[in-house]
Amino acid sequence: MTQVRTFIFLRTSFMDFYWQQLPQQLVNGLTLGGVYALIAIGYTMVYGILFMLNFAHGEIYMIGGFVAWWVLYLLTGNNVPFVNAGVLIAFMILMAMGLPGVLGILIERFAYRPLRKAPRMNLLLSALGVSIFLQNLVLNFQGAKARSFAVASLIPEGLRVIQVGDVVISFMRILVIVVAFLLMALLTVMVKKTKVGKAMRATAQDIEAAAFMGIDTDRIIVLVFFIGSALGGAAGALVGLMFTQVDYYVGFQAGLKGFTAAVLGGIGNIRGAMLGGLILGLLESLATTFFPATYKDVVAFMVLILVLIFRPWGLMGEKIPEKV
Amino acid sequence: MRRSLVFFVLLVGMLLAFSALAFSADVSKGIKVGNAGAFTGDAAAPCMEIYNSAQIAVDEWNEKGGIKGVKIEQVMGDDALDPAQGVNVANKFVADSLIYGVVGPPMSHIAQATMKIYGAANLTCITTAASKPDLTDQGFKQFFRVNARNDAHGWNCALFIQRELKAKKVAVLNEKVAYCENIASETINGLKKLGVTDIMQDTIVAGAKDYSAVLTKVKAYGPDVLFFVATTAPDQAIGVRQAKELGIKAVFFGTEGARDKKDFIQASEGAAEGAYVYHFAPDVFAVPEAAGYVKKYEAKYGTISGFGPPAYEAMNILLTAISKAAADGNISREEVLKNVAETKGYKGILGFPVTFDKKGDLEGGATYFFKVAGKDFKQVAVMTGK
């Protein structure tokens, strides 16, 4: 009898170690997932219309982070903000959306549009070139050191960390989750309910037919790049606020994860990108719970491979029949 | 048969004669020193500090007229933390016959990858930070360190954790590169020898910017001390900040890379208060001989972390050796190597005399421990292995 009891005791205390962590890891995963989702949307929107992978998207995310850093730096003196903290954060995010958005438009205009009739490989190489160019541009002008966001002073002491039972959530994380989901909701509403959204969906479905219907597809493409880049930039700002650091190299990893999330959810499908992002974030956190932390990427990419083997069009993608 | 033998002997003789000529050159042809490091990528900041500090030394020598009237030039070799590129840099340096010594590589895995190349060419390498013990155990004669090895550091850290921090439960997070893996395992071995066996081990990824997942695991484990073995200060700033955010009560203990006022203390915005770090050099601000160097560096490049002073020292040792070798008008790499190996009691800015032992290691390496108090580090202990 005692053997059985000890066995049960050992088992539960073993499980306890993991159960205890689960709520916290879920929160960790959700925040990561929200960020990945925002980046993934940028990839998926561009692919949906142009069937090209915008490799420069990761660097847009990185530039969004730097823009947010500069806004914070310019508007605070000695770590004390000149304006109300809420206004400051909102301004940071808006600037981080606007400027990378414009940058996205410029990239499309000068690096992609001239190559639209060229073989797909050329577009890919151009995107890679833009990515390397942007990375080194920032390295040159901003230096190699990571920049820290002095965000602690923005939030009053009592609100900084909120405790719900065993789970500790920092205010910034809540903010990140809220803003990420808000932006995704706004995008969904725009795509579903507005005329411009309908035009975007039409262009994604069949760009020639849309042109025949009188839709200015060039303008739609510009809009898609703007929105995708704006969301990527917002992700950069949110990550900067949450993890308090940005450096010229973060775009590479983030871009890779965002691209993976987009493919996982079905590349070309916006809701798929959101779902893929969330799943990837949760997978990473849960993988870290049960395996050594360096395997978290292994787990995430293994899941991607498995999904692609058994469902190559992604979780929410559609089987596109070969046009004969 | 006899003719081919004669021919063979002549050939070998010619080759020997040529090789002897190739490695001895007239001073007036020029003097260059190489600096191998990761100048792009995540470790760019400490490596640039190493380069800039060495450049200050070079500039000082040049102001005094150089060596025998010849100005010295420092050549940068970027390996971007990639061993393959490190090998390219090594080949480049070896092929340039005017390069008589190299400061670096500071990363243990790059030092390992390039050891044979520098060794075959007898090109002196003085590293300022590579601390993996077996680098000097392989019998190569051209590799020297101005920093202590990880086996000394690991044991000292274990002593500190057990004796000063009085820990019974320790969590060790390591970054899985050569240096971190080594320090972590040496410390864990030391802790086990000292009777601390309740140790949790896990890994972190450099530059990941988010450690909350693995820190949540640490929180569930509930250790007394969290030994966060990462290479760079920004990563450790995030580590200490997120640990505090998650409510981990353990004492945070970081590595040499975290000994940086701006990138660790300032960047963590107060979360680092009460944290400890270890380092291989005493506080450079407390060493009077270093004042000149400190002033020059801060005026030109900004804040000093722990990586600069040893680089200044290493470059000075190298240039002293080159200058001695150049006294007769001809320098060769072998002469420089001999002079560096004979360095005894060199008094520089590190606050202790530098002597290289037979293997090229620093004699008498101690480990210094600092605590974060307010905006600066305060030295709280020195462990010498006892």
Interface residues (C-beta under 8 A of the other chain):
Chain A: F17 Y18 Q20 Q21 Q24 Q25 N28 G29 L32 L139 A144 K145 A146 S148 A150 V151 A152 S153 V161 Q163 V168 S170 V239 M242 F243 T244 Q245 D247 Y249 V250 Q253 E284 S285 T288 T289 P292 A293 T294 K296 D297
Chain B: F39 T40 G41 D42 A44 A45 M48 L173 K176 D202 T203 I204 V205 G207 A208 K209 D210 Y211 S212 A213 V214 T216 K217 K219 A220 Y221 T232 P234 A237 I238 R241 E245 L246 G247 D263 Q266 A267 E269 G270
